[in-house]
Amino acid sequence: ERYSEAELRKALSDSLVDRKIDAMKRILAAVSVGRDAHALFPDVVKNVSFQSPELKKLVYIYLVQYAENNRDLTLLAINSFQKDLSDRSQQVRASALRAMASIKVLEVIQVVMGAVTTAASDSSPYVRKTAAQCMTKVYGVDADQFLELRKLLLKLMNDPEVQVVGSAVMAFRQICVVQPPKPPAEAQCPWGHQLLAREVEKAAGDDGKTGATSDQARQQLELLHPLYKRLVQNMLLMDAWAQQSCIDILMRYSRLFFASPEKKAEESEEGTAAVSEDLKELLKNLKLLLLSSSKGVTLAAAIALCYLGPAEELSSVTMPLMRCLRQATPEATSTLLVALAPLIEAQRGVFRPLLREFFVQSFDSTEVKRLKLEVIENLVDETNVQLVLRELQVYVSWHSQPDFVARAVQSIAKVALTIASVADACLRGLVKMLDSKCEALSCEAVVSLRALLQRRHRSEDSGLGSVLPHLVTYLEDLAAPTARASVIWIIGHYQQEVARLVPDVVRRLAKTFSSERPEVKQQILVLALK
C-alpha cells in the first residue's frame, strides 16, 4: 500500500481506534523496511494516552525507535508512561518501561530508575525480564547508578524464571564486566601495584578487550559465588543470546576462582588432571552446548572448554566447530574463522588432523580465502608439509585471481621459512614461477625469493649459485617496481656469486635509469656503488 504521510497523519487524528491501529501498522511496516518515519513523531506520541492495549503496544514500539531524537516531545508523554506502568496488561507495562528507558535525558533518570526498580519486582516474568534489559540503557545515561543496578541484577539472577535470569546475565555482563565504571587513573596507582595487576590479569586469561581490569573482574565476579550453581543449571534453558553471555561470565569466573586442571595434573603424583566437582558440572553442560543449533553458542562453548578443560578432552570441540564452519553462510564463515584463529593458534595439535577442512574453495570470498591461508600456515608442520605444498601449488595456478595467487606465493615462502626441510624445494619452485605469464605470480615470487635468501645467506649451501643467474635473465622482462627493486637488491647483496654478470647488469640498468620508479633507482645506485 502507498505510504503517504498526509493520510497517516489524518488517520492518527481520527476518532476511530481501528483507523489509528491501521495507521500505526502501516508506519511500523515502513520502518521495518528502512523508511524514516521520524516526521510522524508528534502525531504518534499524542496517541499514547488512548486506552486500547493494541494501539498502546504499537505506539510504544514506535517510541522506542524514535524517542532518543525527540526528547522534548517524549518528556511531555512521561506521565502517560508512568500511568501505563500500572496497566493490567503485562505487555503494556513492559512497553511503557522500554519507552521510558529510551529517554536518554539525565534530568529524568531518577524517574526512570524508579520505574526499573518497581518493574524488577513485578509479578510478571515478562516485565521483570524487560526491567533487566532496560538497565543497560539506564547505565548508559548515568553510570552513577552502577551500584543500585548491580544490586537489582543480582536479585534478578536469582529469579525463579529462566527468561529473567538470562536477561539479567546479559545485562550483568555488559554493565559489570564489559563496561564497568572506570577505575582510578593508573598514575595514581603505585608502580608495583600496576605491575602486579597486569600479571594477575594475564593469569586470569583476560582477552585484552575493553572491560574490567583484573581487580575489578574479581570484585564483580566474586558476587556470583552464591549464584554459580544456579547459573550452571539454568544455562541449558536460556535462549541463545543469554547462553553466550552466561558462558562468557562463567568462563571468566572459573578462570579466576578454580585451579587449572593442567596445573593440578602437574602437581599430582599420577600426572592426571583433577577437576573440581563444580567445574566438572560446568564442563558437562558446555559439552552439551556444543550441539546447539546456534553457531555463536557452539563457538562460545568450544572456547570455554579450551580454556577450562583438561588437555585430553579438547578433541571434543573440533567436530562441532567444523560442523558450524560447513553450514555457515559466506559472511558467517568469515566471522567464524576470525573467532577461531586464536583458538587454532593456541591448540594447533588439536586442529592439525582437520587441516583439509580449511582448504580453500574457488567460490570462497576473498576474505575467507585469506583467513583460510592463515589457518593453513598455522597448522603446517613436518607431518603435513607435503600436503600443504601440493595444495598451495594448486592455488598459484588460479591466474584469474591475481591477488589470491600472490597471497598463496607468500604462504609458500612462509612454509619454507617455518619448515627447513622443504626450503630448497620451495626455493626451486619460486624460481620456476619467475617465468610465469601471470604478472602477480612472477612478481610475488621475486619478493618471496628475496625474503628466503635473506634468511639463508649464512648457510653454506644456500642454493644461490643456481638461483641468481635466473634472476639476472629475468630482470629485463620484470615490470613491477617492487619486484624489480627486490631482484636488483638480491643481485647486489650476493654479487660475489655472479661477479662476472654484475657489470653487464649495471650497464643495462643505466640505460633505463631515467624511466625507473624511485625505489628501483635507489637499488640501482646501491648496486653500482657495490
ABEGO torsion letter per residue (X at the ends): XBBBAAAAAAAAABABAAAAAAAAAAAAAAAAAGBBAAAAAAAAAAAAABABAAAAAAAAAAAAAAAAABAAAAAAAAAAAAAAAABABAAAAAAAAAAAAABBBAAAAAAAAAAAAAAAABABAAAAAAAAAAAAAAAAABAAAAAAAAAAAAAAAABABAAAAAAAAAAAAAAAAABBBBBBBAAABBAAAAAAAAAAAAAAGBAGBBEBBAAAAAAAAAAAAAAAAAAAAAAAABBAAAAAAAAAAAAAAAAAABBBAAAAAAABAAGBBBBBAAAAAAAAAAAAAAABABAAAAAAAAAAAAAABBAAAAAAAAAAAAAAAAABBAAAAAAAAAAAAAAAAABAAAAAAAAAAABBBAABBAAAAAAAAAAAAAABBAAAAAAAAAAAAAAAABAABAAAAAAAAAAAAAAAAABAAAAAAAAAAAAAAAABABAAAAAAAAAAAAAAAAAAAABABAGAAAAAAAAAAAAAABABAAAAAAAAAAAAAAAAAAAAAAAAAAAAAAAAAAABBAAAAAAAAAAAAX
